[in-house]
């Protein structure tokens, strides 16, 4: 079965224009040898700047802005859509075949009866991947009761896609480090082969709590960087182990 890498784009990396340019260049340089990837993102730091410009200073819960008014909800939705456009533009500038997908497009994401996020109708997304197109997916979902669009946690969107696409691909989740090595560094300057999720707080990994939530899908999670992601037939890096159950 074909490998698929779901790349979690955290707020730190989304706020770095040089990173987005480098990401696009890596895809361009790899050409048809690039790993089959889905890039998944939320609002990033853009939403904070957007809200602060309007005089709002909301908090985040589980990585998602706590909106208090309809105006704030609209601003968050707009910011997420703009982030999607920015990523697609960076890839397109490097002549990478890509498509921007909002989570509400074709009913991609929906909320289950238990309020969990689910991915549905992913056949068209699978077809894009098999055509070597890079999908850039935003963490937006429409609430059926109200018809309004809300941001959800990026890790929830990654988990939902991993479950749904697992029938056609062998998925692995990739999170990005801020270190200079492709993974979690060890004491010698190399890379640890594995790390327990509870040890991530002391490592150069943005949003370690989100990484722990990613492990709930029982899909392999790897810490890497762009060099590791594009290292060859498969990414290199550090595997993240779930916390062992109490004895």
Secondary structure as a PSIPRED ss2 file (coil, helix, strand):
# PSIPRED VFORMAT (PSIPRED V4.0)

   1 X C   1.000  0.000  0.000
   2 X C   1.000  0.000  0.000
   3 X E   0.000  0.000  1.000
   4 X E   0.000  0.000  1.000
   5 X E   0.000  0.000  1.000
   6 X E   0.000  0.000  1.000
   7 X E   0.000  0.000  1.000
   8 X E   0.000  0.000  1.000
   9 X E   0.000  0.000  1.000
  10 X C   1.000  0.000  0.000
  11 X H   0.000  1.000  0.000
  12 X H   0.000  1.000  0.000
  13 X H   0.000  1.000  0.000
  14 X H   0.000  1.000  0.000
  15 X C   1.000  0.000  0.000
  16 X C   1.000  0.000  0.000
  17 X H   0.000  1.000  0.000
  18 X H   0.000  1.000  0.000
  19 X H   0.000  1.000  0.000
  20 X H   0.000  1.000  0.000
  21 X H   0.000  1.000  0.000
  22 X H   0.000  1.000  0.000
  23 X H   0.000  1.000  0.000
  24 X H   0.000  1.000  0.000
  25 X H   0.000  1.000  0.000
  26 X H   0.000  1.000  0.000
  27 X H   0.000  1.000  0.000
  28 X H   0.000  1.000  0.000
  29 X H   0.000  1.000  0.000
  30 X H   0.000  1.000  0.000
  31 X H   0.000  1.000  0.000
  32 X H   0.000  1.000  0.000
  33 X H   0.000  1.000  0.000
  34 X C   1.000  0.000  0.000
  35 X C   1.000  0.000  0.000
  36 X C   1.000  0.000  0.000
  37 X E   0.000  0.000  1.000
  38 X E   0.000  0.000  1.000
  39 X E   0.000  0.000  1.000
  40 X E   0.000  0.000  1.000
  41 X E   0.000  0.000  1.000
  42 X C   1.000  0.000  0.000
  43 X C   1.000  0.000  0.000
  44 X H   0.000  1.000  0.000
  45 X H   0.000  1.000  0.000
  46 X H   0.000  1.000  0.000
  47 X H   0.000  1.000  0.000
  48 X H   0.000  1.000  0.000
  49 X H   0.000  1.000  0.000
  50 X H   0.000  1.000  0.000
  51 X H   0.000  1.000  0.000
  52 X H   0.000  1.000  0.000
  53 X H   0.000  1.000  0.000
  54 X C   1.000  0.000  0.000
  55 X C   1.000  0.000  0.000
  56 X C   1.000  0.000  0.000
  57 X C   1.000  0.000  0.000
  58 X C   1.000  0.000  0.000
  59 X C   1.000  0.000  0.000
  60 X E   0.000  0.000  1.000
  61 X E   0.000  0.000  1.000
  62 X C   1.000  0.000  0.000
  63 X C   1.000  0.000  0.000
  64 X E   0.000  0.000  1.000
  65 X E   0.000  0.000  1.000
  66 X C   1.000  0.000  0.000
  67 X C   1.000  0.000  0.000
  68 X C   1.000  0.000  0.000
  69 X C   1.000  0.000  0.000
  70 X H   0.000  1.000  0.000
  71 X H   0.000  1.000  0.000
  72 X H   0.000  1.000  0.000
  73 X H   0.000  1.000  0.000
  74 X H   0.000  1.000  0.000
  75 X H   0.000  1.000  0.000
  76 X H   0.000  1.000  0.000
  77 X H   0.000  1.000  0.000
  78 X H   0.000  1.000  0.000
  79 X H   0.000  1.000  0.000
  80 X H   0.000  1.000  0.000
  81 X H   0.000  1.000  0.000
  82 X H   0.000  1.000  0.000
  83 X H   0.000  1.000  0.000
  84 X H   0.000  1.000  0.000
  85 X H   0.000  1.000  0.000
  86 X H   0.000  1.000  0.000
  87 X H   0.000  1.000  0.000
  88 X H   0.000  1.000  0.000
  89 X H   0.000  1.000  0.000
  90 X H   0.000  1.000  0.000
  91 X H   0.000  1.000  0.000
  92 X H   0.000  1.000  0.000
  93 X H   0.000  1.000  0.000
  94 X C   1.000  0.000  0.000
  95 X C   1.000  0.000  0.000
  96 X C   1.000  0.000  0.000
  97 X C   1.000  0.000  0.000
  98 X E   0.000  0.000  1.000
  99 X E   0.000  0.000  1.000
 100 X E   0.000  0.000  1.000
 101 X E   0.000  0.000  1.000
 102 X C   1.000  0.000  0.000
 103 X C   1.000  0.000  0.000
 104 X C   1.000  0.000  0.000
 105 X H   0.000  1.000  0.000
 106 X H   0.000  1.000  0.000
 107 X H   0.000  1.000  0.000
 108 X C   1.000  0.000  0.000
 109 X E   0.000  0.000  1.000
 110 X E   0.000  0.000  1.000
 111 X E   0.000  0.000  1.000
 112 X C   1.000  0.000  0.000
 113 X C   1.000  0.000  0.000
 114 X C   1.000  0.000  0.000
 115 X C   1.000  0.000  0.000
 116 X C   1.000  0.000  0.000
 117 X E   0.000  0.000  1.000
 118 X E   0.000  0.000  1.000
 119 X E   0.000  0.000  1.000
 120 X C   1.000  0.000  0.000
 121 X C   1.000  0.000  0.000
 122 X C   1.000  0.000  0.000
 123 X H   0.000  1.000  0.000
 124 X H   0.000  1.000  0.000
 125 X H   0.000  1.000  0.000
 126 X H   0.000  1.000  0.000
 127 X H   0.000  1.000  0.000
 128 X H   0.000  1.000  0.000
 129 X H   0.000  1.000  0.000
 130 X H   0.000  1.000  0.000
 131 X C   1.000  0.000  0.000
 132 X C   1.000  0.000  0.000
 133 X C   1.000  0.000  0.000
 134 X E   0.000  0.000  1.000
 135 X E   0.000  0.000  1.000
 136 X E   0.000  0.000  1.000
 137 X E   0.000  0.000  1.000
 138 X E   0.000  0.000  1.000
 139 X C   1.000  0.000  0.000
 140 X E   0.000  0.000  1.000
 141 X E   0.000  0.000  1.000
 142 X E   0.000  0.000  1.000
 143 X C   1.000  0.000  0.000
 144 X C   1.000  0.000  0.000
 145 X C   1.000  0.000  0.000
 146 X C   1.000  0.000  0.000
 147 X C   1.000  0.000  0.000
 148 X C   1.000  0.000  0.000
 149 X E   0.000  0.000  1.000
 150 X E   0.000  0.000  1.000
 151 X E   0.000  0.000  1.000
 152 X C   1.000  0.000  0.000
 153 X C   1.000  0.000  0.000
 154 X H   0.000  1.000  0.000
 155 X H   0.000  1.000  0.000
 156 X H   0.000  1.000  0.000
 157 X H   0.000  1.000  0.000
 158 X H   0.000  1.000  0.000
 159 X H   0.000  1.000  0.000
 160 X H   0.000  1.000  0.000
 161 X H   0.000  1.000  0.000
 162 X H   0.000  1.000  0.000
 163 X H   0.000  1.000  0.000
 164 X H   0.000  1.000  0.000
 165 X H   0.000  1.000  0.000
 166 X C   1.000  0.000  0.000
 167 X C   1.000  0.000  0.000
 168 X C   1.000  0.000  0.000
 169 X C   1.000  0.000  0.000
 170 X E   0.000  0.000  1.000
 171 X E   0.000  0.000  1.000
 172 X E   0.000  0.000  1.000
 173 X E   0.000  0.000  1.000
 174 X E   0.000  0.000  1.000
 175 X E   0.000  0.000  1.000
 176 X E   0.000  0.000  1.000
 177 X E   0.000  0.000  1.000
 178 X C   1.000  0.000  0.000
 179 X C   1.000  0.000  0.000
 180 X C   1.000  0.000  0.000
 181 X C   1.000  0.000  0.000
 182 X C   1.000  0.000  0.000
 183 X C   1.000  0.000  0.000
 184 X C   1.000  0.000  0.000
 185 X E   0.000  0.000  1.000
 186 X C   1.000  0.000  0.000
 187 X C   1.000  0.000  0.000
 188 X C   1.000  0.000  0.000
 189 X C   1.000  0.000  0.000
 190 X C   1.000  0.000  0.000
 191 X E   0.000  0.000  1.000
 192 X C   1.000  0.000  0.000
 193 X C   1.000  0.000  0.000
 194 X E   0.000  0.000  1.000
 195 X E   0.000  0.000  1.000
 196 X E   0.000  0.000  1.000
 197 X H   0.000  1.000  0.000
 198 X H   0.000  1.000  0.000
 199 X H   0.000  1.000  0.000
 200 X H   0.000  1.000  0.000
 201 X H   0.000  1.000  0.000
 202 X H   0.000  1.000  0.000
 203 X C   1.000  0.000  0.000
 204 X C   1.000  0.000  0.000
 205 X E   0.000  0.000  1.000
 206 X C   1.000  0.000  0.000
 207 X C   1.000  0.000  0.000
 208 X H   0.000  1.000  0.000
 209 X H   0.000  1.000  0.000
 210 X H   0.000  1.000  0.000
 211 X H   0.000  1.000  0.000
 212 X H   0.000  1.000  0.000
 213 X H   0.000  1.000  0.000
 214 X H   0.000  1.000  0.000
 215 X H   0.000  1.000  0.000
 216 X H   0.000  1.000  0.000
 217 X H   0.000  1.000  0.000
 218 X C   1.000  0.000  0.000
 219 X C   1.000  0.000  0.000
 220 X C   1.000  0.000  0.000
 221 X E   0.000  0.000  1.000
 222 X E   0.000  0.000  1.000
 223 X E   0.000  0.000  1.000
 224 X E   0.000  0.000  1.000
 225 X C   1.000  0.000  0.000
 226 X H   0.000  1.000  0.000
 227 X H   0.000  1.000  0.000
 228 X H   0.000  1.000  0.000
 229 X H   0.000  1.000  0.000
 230 X C   1.000  0.000  0.000
 231 X C   1.000  0.000  0.000
 232 X C   1.000  0.000  0.000
 233 X C   1.000  0.000  0.000
 234 X C   1.000  0.000  0.000
 235 X C   1.000  0.000  0.000
 236 X C   1.000  0.000  0.000
 237 X C   1.000  0.000  0.000
 238 X E   0.000  0.000  1.000
 239 X E   0.000  0.000  1.000
 240 X E   0.000  0.000  1.000
 241 X E   0.000  0.000  1.000
 242 X C   1.000  0.000  0.000
 243 X C   1.000  0.000  0.000
 244 X C   1.000  0.000  0.000
 245 X C   1.000  0.000  0.000
 246 X C   1.000  0.000  0.000
 247 X C   1.000  0.000  0.000
